[in-house]
């Protein structure tokens, strides 16, 4: 039989079972007491800011030792005389009108150009105006030490100058200038005799594209030669009758004069029909010439000398009708083969002057009201990084019934032929452009629910034993760029918080809860 347990061992086992339970209950009671005494609050901004272990010297409202809190004891860092609301720029404590408010190491100077640029920015378009009742700009965010600010991730960048561009953006498509497109066809039916230009070739004004063997041309030339011979013969007959010394009757003389006029009319009609076909022949060209000289002139009528040099007059036909380029440009369409028969309705060539192209954009009705003919335009094709400059040339007087957008057209100069018709991209109609304006990095701007603010580092921040303070500055913003934004209310050279500005905004709003600033914060 198993040996029975001793009383001592039994007591020891009982105590060992009870102790863990007692420890757990004790730990729970300790946590409950700590939570009740601290309000169950975790470490906040104040811990990042180096909260003192001496609770009697700690400002919970501003997260710095109370003995150095410049907000609770303004005498530690006295404020200057309040300047109040600026009626010109509609911001409180305006540094533009009061340069001594700027946090700069040396006295600030505001130039007339600075004020003029700010006025242009504010007059150009409606800008957000801060609530005059809000007093957040009177706050200062303070750190106990510079090391605490570094731990919080605070970084600053200087206020500087940057280009400002405000524009209306719209998707666009490049198309050929419709006033610079020529669709070339033969003015008379015939067969293609020789082709000189092909797809992609550059052509000059008046350059021959193709020669057509048109029977109608030969017929008109023959009629003109016949009328020319008939006119000369009848003119000689009339001269003989006039020199007869009165032997010929008056009726015979008038009949001869009528015959001369008739031949002249037929000759002029034949000449005009050749002109109608694009073959230049002036009335002076058929005067004081012989029939043989006229025949030679008519054989290659309308064909430039550089082309006739390559033609053999013994084998060439007199039916040749040239199709010439009406302007300098590029052959973008070509539908002609030697020997095939063509008629008047067939388009043989399409020639385009692509040095100027059209940019067609669809702009919303709201933005269209701000557009004016003559405004600069920038365009970047989807397949290119280069911007092409142009000028707004036309704004439609109607909106699209389906999209409710307004068509606008800009003329783009493309002398190097970098653009391609029927390609898409993004267009910008420039409404306002300044070479340089006072700007802050985009990361420095914060929205407090009512206005834009930046945090300006105190000018004495780096001095030994100086208070580590950031001033709350309300600003009005203008043109927005990819990296910088135009700001009215700060001066060039001031240092504003970029990285970590969100931390300061959170502390600003936290410290303002329940205070009632008059603007809903």
Secondary structure, DSSP 8 states (H G I E B T S, - for coil): ------HHHHHHHHHHHHHHHHHHHHHHHHHHHHHHHHTT----HHHHTT--S-GGGEETTTTEEGGG-TTT-GGGG-------EETTTTEES-TTT-GGGS--SS-----HHHHHHHHHHHHHS------TT--GGG-EEEESSHHHHHHTT--EEE-EEEEEEEEEEEEEEEEE-GGGEEEE--SS-EEEEEE---TT-EE-TT-EEEEEE-HHHHHHHHHHHHHHHHHHHHHHHHHHHHTS-S-S-HHHHHHHHHHHHHHHHHHHHHHHHHHHTT----GGGGSS--HHHHHHHHHTTT--HHHHTTS-TTT--TTEEEEE-SSSEEEEEE---TT-EE-TT---EEEE-TTEEEEEEEEEHHHHTT--TT-EEEEEETT-S-EEEEEEEEEEEEE-TTT-EEEEEEEEE-TT----TTEEEEEEEEEEEEEEEEEEEGGG-EE-SSSEEEEEE-TTTTSTT--EEEEEEEEEEEEE-SSEEEEES--TT-EEE-TTHHHHHHHHHHHHTTT--SS--
